[in-house]
Amino acid sequence: MGSPKKLRKGWSRPKKPFDRARLEYEAELKKEYGFKRKREIWKIKQKFKNIKRRARTILATHDENEKKVLMEKLQKYGIADKNASIDDVLNLSLEAFCNRRLQTVVLKKGMANTNGHARQIITHRKILIGETIVDMPNYMVSLEDEKKIKVKEKKAKPKIEEKPTEAKTEGFSEPQAKLSEIKEEDLVNPYLS
């Protein structure tokens, strides 16, 4: 089974690396949802596959407790309705999961102008969920967390106060006034004479 300290990666590479239909579909997803790299798509696909696998197992075993847990999880993220059945879960598409990503939610709430802008403000740690900074564009946002999303406010920089100069002579500051008092004879270099 392995050590719980050593976590496995949450995605796997496609078995056919040059499948034209898959590459076109991933390019379309990348453009529409603002994914930066294919690995992010593969991570979402892995979550999607796990949910579908759980739904198929529930259909085979008729486990009501497991069904209740799965449906509550999907309702928490807004992927399934309250009246949804296991068949509806099996008919879900990958786009339903992509719509719950933090990057997409920030764009839809109008906090960003484009997908790239949404990704930038997330990775630059400008987005808060409640009081917590979230800097992962692939973070799955629940319906409860969606209400708490806000942009971090800028802190006002404290103003530096200037100290008033006390002695001013004939429009010069203090060091310049001392220079004007020096005689020309004093400026002669003793080593040159």
Summary of the structure (lengths in Angstrom):
residues: 193
radius of gyration: 31.5
end to end distance: 91.6
largest distance: 109.6
contacts: 433
relative contact order: 0.09
helix: 48%
strand: 6%
